[in-house]
Structures are given as structure tokens and as C-alpha cells.
Amino acid sequence: MFHKAITPEISACEICPIGNFGTCTFACARTVEEFFARGKVCTYQASQTIWDAQTTAGFWGVLTAGYLRLLHYGFDGRRQIVSLMMPGDIISKAQDCSKGFVLEASTDAVICQFDDAIVRQTLIGSPDFARAVYKMRMNKLDQLRLLTWALGTLTAEERICAFLAITTRFMPFRPGLDGSGILTIELPRPDIADLIGTSVETISRITRRLAGEGLIRIRSPRTFEIPDVPELARRGCVETIFETQVFPMRARVGRAQMSPASDDSIRITDTLTARSGAPRASTPVRADCAPKRSGHVAAALDRRQ
């Protein structure tokens, strides 16, 4: 059974913490307004379980604040965080997937949660929303590929440098006039260690070494001044994907360029309908979902040999 929503009624989208980021970026304004008006805001405390291996009911929502960790325990009991959910990400669990995984709140988090039937109805009846979900899934898949590549090919120092550089894209980062910036890490250090496959002690040792080399300046355990972010990304071997990797809070590029009735939207909706076995909705696509100006953001992954 899911945790009861602490906040019973959803706030207006205009005051949503993520605003027009994430899923809302790729769907037309009318669809977003109508869909999110049917949800409810659920608040979770840090380390609270959202769903686990025994949870069978469907779960669908959009993370609007905080961070979540999708983790798995090995046979030796060691915890591995396999994905980090950030504001704007879609949070879901189908009945026949995610077995053996646990989703927990890494920090205090807020999820805009929806009934599974409402989600399925909207996916079938609103091609622009189906396209938005598809694009968000593809962006998350690229992030998982990046994490897998980093765990398999980079050293502990390179992974820490890559983590610090990439988090400037979606965590609080205050740039300076001289090209430097101050980064605030919002994740607990044990979660960082389990995400990048190292230990808390190794993170402390390597960050002190990087500070000694002038790549970073440690202001507090969670605050770092970075004199040269591109150089830090180069040290972490992610310089070629640093600007192309898409994160929800940096994906605000306006509404989708294609109209809800475009060929790509229809193909995506047909695929989702076929997989669910449900008949396609006969309701015509609304003409008021006019496309907004946007560019198609494609994520790239550098595969090092």
C-alpha cells in the first residue's frame, strides 16, 4: 500500500516548483493544465520508502521537488543506487516490472501523483502527452547509459570529477563573473558513494586531493567552488557529453515543436496503445493544443574505447 498523501489537494501548476520543466516541457499547455489538475501532491520524508519489491499496484507521478534513489541490494547485502530521480522526472512502477528494486526518498521529496487509469486515458487520448512521456523516458535512458559507462570504464577519481561537473547542470550552481561557480550538493554523501560505485572515505580523500590540485575549493562538506567547470569535466572524461546530456531541470526549451496530431505523435500513441491492449480513443485531437516554438534536444553519449 502506498503512503498517504500529506497534502490532500494539488497546488496550481503556476506555483509548481518545477514550473515548465521536465514532462511539462514537451506537452501543450492545455494538456498539461487538464492532466495535472487531476493529480494529488504527496510529500515524502528523506529515507521514506515510496515503493518496494512487494508493491504490486501501479504507481505514476512526476517528481516536483527533492531527489529519489532507485536501489537494489546484492546477494552480499551491499546497496547499489542504479538511478537518481530528480525534479521533473516521471516516477512509475508497472505491475510486471521493477521487481527486486526499491524506490526511496534520498531527500525530502514531493510527487505529483496520478491514478493509473487517468494516465492510460491521457496517453491514448492526447498524443502530445504521449510524446512528452516518450521523450522523458529516452532522456532518462541516456542518463542510465552514462552511469553504466562511467561505472564500467572510469576510475574513482574520474567518476567523482564527472559527478561534480555534471551536477552543475541540475543542482544549485551559482556562476561567477570569472567563469568559476559555487556548487551545492543536495544529496547525502552515502548516496553519492552508492551511486558512483565508491565509498564515503574515497570521496573525502579524492576531493581533498582535487582541492590540493586547485580543481575545486571545499567550502563545506556539501559546497564546492569550481574554478573551471570544463576542465573538471575533462578530468572526468565527460567533456564531450557535458553540454548535450539532457536533465529535466535544464530541459526548458519551450513547448514541443510538433503538433499533437503530427505523425511522430500518432506513432508513439499507437505503440503505447498496442502494448496496453486498449482500443485507441476515438476522441479527436483538440485544435487548441497549438505547437509552441522549440528545438528538439538530442542527448549524445560518448563511448570511450
N, C-alpha and C positions, 0 to 999 in steps of 0.2 A: 504494500500500500504506500502511496506517495505521501509526502509530508504535507500537512495542511498549509494553505496559503496564509501567511501572516497578514498581508494586506489584501482585503477581500475584493476590492474593486480596482480596475486598471486606471492608471492616470492617462490623461490625454497624450496623444503622440507628440504634441507640440512641446511638452515638457519632459519627454523621454530622455534619459541620459545619453543614449547613442544617437538621438536625432535622426538624421538621414543616412546613417552609416549602415554597413552590413547588408542584410536582406532587403531593407527598405531602399537601398540604392538602385536596385535593378528592377523594381516593380513600379508601375504607375501609381501616382499619388492616390487616386480613388480606390484602387485595390488595397493599398496599404491601410488607408483610413478605415475601410469597411472591415478588413480582416482583423486588424489589431483591436478594434472596438469590441470584439467577441472573446477576448482573452482575459486572463486574470494575472495579477502580479503576485509572484511567490518569492518570499525572501528566505534565504538560507544563511546560516552562520558558518564560519570557517570550520572545516573538517566535518561538516554535516553530510551524510550520505543522501544523494539525490535518487539514484537507483543502483541496484547491485545485481549479482548473478541470479538471485532468486526472484527478481522482479519480472513479471510476465506481461503486465499491462503496457499498452503503448504510451509513449511519452513524447511530446513535441512542444518545443518552445524556442524562444530567442533570448539569449543572454544579454541583458541590458546593462549590467554593472558587475564588477568583480571578475574573478577567474575561477575556472573549474579544472579539475585534473581527472583524466580518464586513465585508470591504472589497472595493472594486472599483477598478481602475485605468482612468482615462480614456485617450483617444487621445493626450493630451499627456503621459501618464505620471504625472499627478497622482493621488495616493491619496485616496480618499474612504471613510470609515468609514460604512457605511449602517446598521449596527445594533450595539448593545453588548449582549453577553450577560453576565448577572450570575448569582450563585449562586441556584439554584432553577430556572433556565431549562432548557427542553428543547433539546438540541443534536442536529440531524439533518440529513441530506442524502440526498434521494431520488435515484434513478438518473437521473431525467429533469428535474431542476431544479437551481437554483443554479449554472448554467453561467456562467463568467466571474467568479465570486466566489471569494474566498479567506477561509478562517477561520483566524485565528491567535490565539495566546495573548497578550493585552495585558499580563498579569502572570503569575506562576507560577499554574498552574491545575490543578484536579483534576476529572476527569469520571468519573462512574459510567456505564460503557459497557455496552451490551447487544447481543446478536446480533439482527439484523433479524427473523429468524424468530420469536424469542421475543416481540418487541414486537408483531408482527402477531397472533400467537396470543393474547396477553393483551388486545389491543384488541378482538378478536372475542369472546372468552370472558368478559371482565369489563367490563360496561357502565360501572361506576363509574370504572374506569381510563380508558376511552374518553372519559367526560365530563371527567375531570381534564385529559387532554391537550387536549381541545377548549377548555376554559376558559383554559388556559395559552396556547394559540395566540391566542385572542381578546385576552388581555391584552397579548401581545407585539405584535399588530397595532395596538392602540391606542397603544402606545409609538412604533411606526413612524409612525403618523399624526401624533402630536405632533411628532416630529422633522422630518417633511416640512413641517408647518405652520410650525414655527419657522424652518427654513432659507429658506422662501419668503416670510415676512412680517416677521420681526423683524430689527432692526439687530444689529450685532455686540455692542454693549453689552447690548441686551436678551437676546440669546442667552446671553451669559456670566452675566447675573443669573439667568436661568431655569435654567441648568445648575447653578449653585451652590445655588439654592433647592431644586431637585428632588432633587439628590444627597443632601440631608439625609434623604431618605426611605429610602435603601438603602445609603449608605456610612457609615462610623463617624462618629457625631454625638453629642457629649456635651452635653446641655442643661443650662443653668444655672438657678438659682433665680429670676433676674430676667427670664427669657424669652429670654435670649441662648443661644448654644451654640457649641461648637467643632467644626468640620467638618474631617475628614481626607480629602483626595482621594487615592485609591489608584491612579488612572490616571496614566500618563506624560503630561506636558503636550503632546507632539506628537499623542498620540491624542485628547486633548480638542480640540485645534485641528482635526484632520481630522474629528471627529465633528460639531462645531457649525459647520463651514464658515468657519474663520478661520485666523489664523496664531499661532504662539507669541508673536511680538513684540506682536501686537494684544492677546492675553490679558494679557501683562505690563503693557502700557500702561493697559488699561482697569481691571485690578484695582488698580493704583496710584491711578487716578482715583477708583474707588469707595471706596478706603481714605481718600482725602482728603476725601470727602464724608461719611464716617462710616458708610457702609452695611456695610463689612466692616473687620476689622483683620487684617493679614497677620502671622502668627506665624512662618511658614516658607513656602517655595515650595509646600508641599502642605498646610499647616494654616492655616485661616482661622477667626477668631472672627466670628460673625454676631450683632450686637446684636438685630436684629429680622427673623426669617425671613419673616413675612408681608409686610413692607414690601419685602424683596428680591424676593419672588415677584411683588408688584405691579409693581415696576420691570421685571421680566422679562415682564410681561403674561401670567403663568400663575396668577394668584391664584384664578381660578375653577376650575381643574383641579388645583390643588396637592394638595388633600386627597382627590380622587377617583381620581387616577391610581393604578393597581394595579401594585406591583412584587413580585417573588417573595418577597424577604426581609421584606416588610411584609404579606404575604397570609395570615398565620397567623390564621385565623378559625375554626379547628376543622375537623372533617371535613365532608364535603358533607351538605347538608340533605336532599337527595333520596336515596332508597334506590337501590341498584344496579339494581333492577327497575322504576324509575319510567319513565313514558312518555318523558320527555326523554332519559334514558339510552339507552332502546331505539332512539329515533330517531337519535341520534348514532351508535350502533353499526351500525345498518342502513346509514347513509350511508357510513361507513368501509368496511363490507363490500362494498357495491355498487361503490365506487370501486376496491377492490383486486381485484374479480372472484372473491374466495374465497367458498366456501359458508359460511353462518352456522353457528357452532358449535352442536351440539345439547346441549352440557353445560348443565344448568340453573344459574341464578344461585345462588350459595351463600346460605343463610339467615343465615350467621354474620357477614355484612357489614352489620351494623346501622348505620343512619344516625346520625351524630353531630350535635350541635347546631351550627348555623352560620347565618350570614346570607349571602345572595347579594350579592357585591360587584360592582357595575357601574361600569365606568370611563366617564367622560364626557370629551368633547373640545370645548373652546370654539373655535368657528370665528369668528375675527375678520374683519370685513368691511374 
